[in-house]
Amino acid sequence: MATYLDRLGARTAVVRTVLCVGIDPDPAALPPGFPRTVQGIERFAALVIEAAGPYAAAIKPNLAFFEAWGARGVAALERIRARIPAEIPVVADAKRGDIGSTASRQAVALFDVLGADAVTVSPYLGEEAIAPLVERADRFAYVLCRTSNPGAAELQGLHVAAEGDAPEEPLWSRVARRATRWGPGGTVGLVVGATAPTELAAVRSVAPDLALLVPGVGAQGGDVEPVLRHGPVTAGPAHGRPGGGLLVNVSRGIAAAAAEQGAASRSAADPGERLAEAARGWAERLAVLP
């Protein structure tokens, strides 16, 4: 049975980049010609997959942008998932994690029903709360560690006392340290924002074997260079694979291109062409193979 890291490495070898295309279809930001309805966001998400998918190592739909529309949005999400080619890993940005029985049902919903290859999870309830999401050898969970939002340090930066072989350290560092022991091996990674390059380098030293999902290089302004330097693993199941298990997410940095007009974009009027142009540019910036 191929693992998630197997599939991600194979896709990265094909596209030669660690670009993860995020799908966060905000109705207020849809380009002209797309109604601000559930039908409009579905049409736009489908266009992103068609135009940007060929350049993507993975695709990450943010579930909240579909769930906000209720049952119609969830149905749209399922249709969007079905549009993603089988060779492209799908990361469900769900930020799940709850007591054991609930997390078990979350695993069924995300892995079995939606068909996600990987999910994002919150560690706040502890290892027990994410165990059902990391126990499957062919699936994967990215644990929120040091996120890219401006308020991340409010809790993640709090220092926790030394314990066992762990020194006094920020909470994000303790999460990374603990996560190295979670799951059966090869099913756990971390979310670390590009907006915190110092912390990203420190996380890599604490958790050399955990694959990273890195948001924040697009609209949030994080630098690419330190992400490509510190993002790939230096040990563990993804070591030696193309990309070293790294994924760098770009959502608005690609989606916004669809609304550009005239001289703002080199590719005339078609929003699909503009999306493809933006995705190709990001793929080149995030290239990991010659």
Residue pairs with C-beta under 8 A, 6 or more apart in sequence:
1 137
1 138
2 138
3 137
3 138
3 140
3 186
3 187
3 237
4 89
4 117
4 118
4 138
4 139
4 140
4 186
4 187
5 140
5 186
5 211
5 237
5 238
5 241
5 245
7 87
7 89
7 117
8 57
8 58
8 89
8 211
8 238
8 241
8 243
8 245
8 247
9 238
9 241
9 242
9 243
9 245
10 87
11 57
11 58
11 87
11 88
11 89
12 18
12 57
12 241
12 242
12 243
12 288
12 289
13 242
13 289
14 87
15 54
15 55
15 56
15 57
15 283
16 242
16 283
16 287
16 288
16 289
16 290
17 55
17 57
17 243
17 283
17 284
17 286
17 287
17 288
17 289
18 57
18 228
18 231
18 243
18 246
18 247
18 248
18 286
18 288
19 55
19 56
19 57
19 248
19 250
19 279
19 282
19 283
19 286
20 56
20 57
20 58
20 59
20 60
20 91
20 213
20 247
20 248
20 249
20 250
21 48
21 49
21 52
21 53
21 55
21 56
21 58
21 59
21 60
21 249
21 250
21 251
21 254
21 279
22 59
22 60
22 61
22 62
22 93
22 215
22 249
22 250
22 251
22 252
22 254
22 255
23 45
23 48
23 49
23 59
23 60
23 61
23 62
23 65
23 80
23 251
23 255
24 62
24 65
24 251
24 252
24 255
25 41
25 42
25 44
25 45
25 48
25 65
25 66
25 255
26 65
27 36
27 37
27 40
27 41
28 36
29 252
29 255
29 256
29 259
30 36
30 40
30 41
30 44
30 259
31 44
31 258
31 259
31 271
32 259
33 271
34 40
34 41
34 43
34 44
38 69
38 72
38 73
38 76
41 65
41 66
41 69
41 73
41 76
42 76
42 79
42 80
44 255
44 258
45 61
45 76
45 80
46 80
46 83
47 258
47 271
47 272
47 275
48 254
48 255
48 275
49 59
49 80
49 83
49 84
50 83
50 272
51 272
51 273
51 275
51 276
51 279
52 254
52 275
52 276
52 278
52 279
53 59
53 84
53 85
53 88
54 276
54 279
55 276
55 279
55 280
55 282
55 283
56 88
56 279
56 283
57 88
57 89
57 243
57 247
58 88
58 89
58 90
58 91
58 117
58 118
58 247
59 84
59 88
59 89
59 90
59 91
60 90
60 91
60 92
60 93
60 213
60 249
60 251
61 77
61 80
61 81
61 90
61 92
61 93
62 93
62 251
63 77
63 92
63 93
63 94
65 73
66 73
66 74
66 76
66 77
66 80
67 73
67 74
67 77
69 76
77 114
78 113
78 114
81 90
81 114
81 115
81 116
84 90
89 117
89 118
90 115
90 116
90 117
90 118
91 116
91 117
91 118
91 119
91 120
91 142
91 213
91 247
92 110
92 114
92 116
92 118
92 119
92 120
93 119
93 120
94 106
94 110
94 116
94 119
94 120
94 121
95 120
95 121
95 122
95 144
96 103
96 106
96 110
96 119
96 120
96 121
96 122
96 130
96 133
97 103
97 106
97 121
97 122
97 123
97 124
97 125
97 129
97 130
97 133
98 106
98 125
98 129
99 125
99 128
99 129
100 128
100 129
100 131
100 132
103 129
103 130
103 131
103 132
103 133
104 132
106 132
106 133
107 132
107 133
107 136
107 139
110 116
110 119
110 133
111 119
111 136
111 139
116 139
117 139
117 140
118 139
118 140
118 141
118 142
118 189
119 133
119 139
119 140
119 141
119 142
120 141
120 142
120 143
120 144
120 191
120 213
121 130
121 133
121 134
121 141
121 142
121 143
121 144
122 129
122 130
122 143
122 144
123 129
123 130
123 143
123 144
123 145
123 175
123 178
123 179
127 178
127 182
130 141
130 143
130 182
131 182
131 183
133 139
133 141
134 140
134 141
134 182
134 183
134 184
134 187
134 188
135 183
135 184
135 187
136 187
137 184
137 186
137 187
139 187
140 187
140 188
140 189
140 211
141 183
141 187
141 188
141 189
142 189
142 190
142 191
142 211
142 213
143 175
143 179
143 182
143 188
143 189
143 190
143 191
144 175
144 190
144 191
145 156
145 172
145 175
145 176
145 179
145 190
145 191
145 192
145 203
146 152
146 156
146 172
146 176
146 191
146 192
146 193
146 196
146 199
146 200
146 203
147 156
147 191
147 192
147 193
147 215
148 193
148 194
148 195
148 196
148 215
148 216
148 220
148 222
149 193
152 193
152 196
155 171
156 170
156 171
156 172
156 175
157 170
157 171
157 172
158 170
158 171
159 168
159 169
159 170
159 171
160 168
160 169
160 170
160 171
160 174
161 168
162 168
166 174
166 177
169 177
170 199
172 199
172 203
173 202
173 203
173 206
175 190
176 190
176 203
176 206
176 207
176 210
177 206
177 207
179 188
179 190
179 207
179 210
180 188
180 206
180 207
180 209
180 210
182 188
185 237
186 236
186 237
186 238
188 210
189 210
189 211
189 212
189 213
189 245
190 203
190 207
190 210
190 211
190 212
190 213
191 212
191 213
191 214
191 215
192 199
192 200
192 203
192 212
192 213
192 214
193 200
193 214
193 215
193 216
193 220
193 222
194 200
194 214
194 215
194 216
194 217
194 220
194 222
194 223
194 224
194 226
194 227
194 248
195 216
195 220
195 221
195 222
197 222
197 223
197 226
197 227
197 230
200 212
200 214
200 226
200 227
200 230
200 231
201 226
201 230
203 212
204 212
204 230
204 231
204 233
204 234
208 233
208 234
208 235
208 236
209 233
209 234
209 235
209 236
209 237
209 238
209 239
210 233
210 236
210 245
211 233
211 238
211 244
211 245
211 246
211 247
212 231
212 233
212 245
212 246
212 247
213 247
213 249
214 222
214 227
214 231
214 246
214 247
214 248
214 249
215 249
215 251
216 222
216 249
217 223
217 224
217 227
217 248
217 249
217 250
217 253
218 249
218 250
218 251
218 252
218 253
218 254
218 282
219 251
219 252
219 253
219 256
224 248
224 285
224 286
227 246
227 248
228 246
228 248
228 286
228 288
231 244
231 246
231 248
232 238
232 243
232 244
232 245
232 246
232 288
233 239
233 244
233 245
233 246
234 244
236 245
237 245
238 244
238 245
239 245
242 288
242 289
243 288
244 288
246 288
248 286
250 282
253 278
253 282
254 275
254 278
254 279
254 282
255 275
256 278
257 265
257 274
257 275
257 277
257 278
258 271
258 272
258 274
258 275
259 271
260 274
261 269
265 274
265 277
266 277
267 273
267 274
267 276
267 277
